[in-house]
Amino acid sequence: MSRPSGLEPRLKAWAYAGAATVALSVLLCIGLISAVWVREVRQVRREMDAYTRAEALALGRNLLYDLASDTRVLRTHYLERSLLAAGEEGGPAPGAAPDDKLLALVERHLELPDTQIWLEAKKDGVRADLPAIAAARRAVFQRILDGLVVELQEDLWARVTFSDHLRGVRLASAGGLVQVEAGEEVPGRAPATGGASTVEVGAGRLLVTLPLYVETRHWGRAYLLMDRGVLLRVTDQLTRSVNFGAVVLSGLLGLLLVLWSVWAALLLGRLRREVVEPVVSLARRMEAWAPQDSPAGAEAREPRLLAEAFGRLQSRVSQQQEQLLSAQKLGLLERLGAGLSHEMNNALNPARLRLEEIALSGRAPDASDVQALREYLESAQAVLRDFSLASRPRPSPPRPLSPSLWLGVARRLVEPHFEKGPSLAWEVRDEGPEVLGEEQALVQVAVNLLLNAREAAEQRGEDGVVRVCLEPVKGGARLAVEDNGPGIPPEIRDRLFEPFVTSKAGGSGLGLFVVETLTRRMGGQVTLSERPGGGTVASVTLPSPGGA
């Protein structure tokens, strides 16, 4: 017998081509990684170096912000200015030293001018003239300044001790009277003027110089010795991690190539056992059914015989699909009939109640009765129209409608249903927001929602309440119909607007489907949600004429 169809050789060729493609892709990826990796590592180092400088400047600025708001630095600034001003006016005579009584007096009355202190000295019996008082004031200032310098030095030592990066600090005032140092010795080769700068002063060390301002006035400069060894170690670790990642990725790509080769071999074996051999066997059996005088060879007959078999199977499947479709159409017609009956009953039942009320009262129908019956009949006619137009494009353009033109009509249609049972809380004003829509469709939407809410609230007996309100929202208006019934059953919560889905024993499941269809056709949206405290809130959002 001749060789069967070449399915297995073709599958092998495809597998080998796929393996070659994967291998070439893996090799290309490894080559690209090798070519790009060095450049990326260098870029990382450059960026980390820039980051460490920026971080050092940021840490220095944070320290200076703290110092600029420190009251001790502020007092130091004022004392230095006072001492410099006093020095310009002339200092005490050489060897002149104020006695302790005068120093104590000046320290007690430091806020007073020299003449007032001289008067206080006369009262206390302390002999002193104005130059001696000025010298005492400078001595007190200097003593206070020395104490503040010591406090600042202790504070800076604490900051250096507990900082991960700060190793030394030197503060030098512009007047030259104050210089505070803490930590390691700070090199003095940083610029004395200018803005912020960073200078490398050793392996892993960076000297940061920043101007220090107190109350927007230049106080002096700060010299910070920063240790960026931690960040440099992080950079080295990151570089090693990146290199390790490159090696791991290359290994994974190589492993992927090996796994692909193994998987392709296993796949070919399984395809041969589960696909090729059954197909060849089927082709041979079909070849045995063919006429003996067929001029075509085995390889030519196998596809034709398989095609004929599949054609017969397709024909049988088509027949069964037609039968199933016919059964579904019959079921759909039956359910549509039930739904139509449900909607027509909602529309005509108020008319029946009105006629019974007229008959029981024994009175002659008046103009209001005729108008009400006409509205009921028009509502029934709208039901038939909406069923025919539910899945068609909008038949007429929408127009602006006030609440009285559709909600008022819906209220008159459903009021007979609320004469017994739940109460109707109507919170809609006639001057409420206008909506853009179809009048009869809006009436149908409102009636369906009101009747659904009444049936739900009826389960609460005399405590049942249906609340209706219409409020403006962004881009339109929102109609909310609330009830305090049992709420939405969990099993149908996600399928509320599907046709024929209902939780009522005699319901058809088409009411909310019609509401959603009509609302969507008018460019609106309807949602159902749980009401706080129990019940359901049906919200219909409709566009406004202005769209604002």
HELIX and SHEET records of a PDB file:
HELIX    1   1 LEU A    7  ALA A   68  1                                  62    
HELIX    2   2 THR A   71  GLU A   89  1                                  19    
HELIX    3   3 ASP A  100  ARG A  108  1                                   9    
HELIX    4   4 ASP A  114  ASP A  124  1                                  11    
HELIX    5   5 LEU A  130  PHE A  162  1                                  33    
HELIX    6   6 GLY A  229  LEU A  271  1                                  43    
HELIX    7   7 ARG A  272  VAL A  276  3                                   5    
HELIX    8   8 GLU A  277  TRP A  289  1                                  13    
HELIX    9   9 ALA A  298  SER A  361  1                                  64    
HELIX   10  10 ALA A  367  LEU A  389  1                                  23    
HELIX   11  11 PRO A  403  VAL A  414  1                                  12    
HELIX   12  12 GLU A  415  PHE A  418  5                                   4    
HELIX   13  13 GLU A  439  ALA A  457  1                                  19    
HELIX   14  14 GLU A  458  ASP A  463  5                                   6    
HELIX   15  15 PRO A  490  ARG A  495  5                                   6    
HELIX   16  16 GLY A  511  ARG A  521  1                                  11    
SHEET    1   A 5 GLN A 179  GLY A 183  0                                        
SHEET    2   A 5 LEU A 166  SER A 173 -1                                        
SHEET    3   A 5 ARG A 217  ASP A 227 -1                                        
SHEET    4   A 5 ARG A 205  VAL A 214 -1                                        
SHEET    5   A 5 SER A 197  GLY A 202 -1                                        
SHEET    1   B 2 ARG A 399  LEU A 401  0                                        
SHEET    2   B 2 VAL A 435  GLY A 437 -1                                        
SHEET    1   C 5 SER A 423  GLU A 427  0                                        
SHEET    2   C 5 VAL A 465  VAL A 473  1                                        
SHEET    3   C 5 GLY A 476  ASP A 483 -1                                        
SHEET    4   C 5 THR A 536  PRO A 543 -1                                        
SHEET    5   C 5 GLN A 525  GLU A 530 -1                                        
END                                                                             
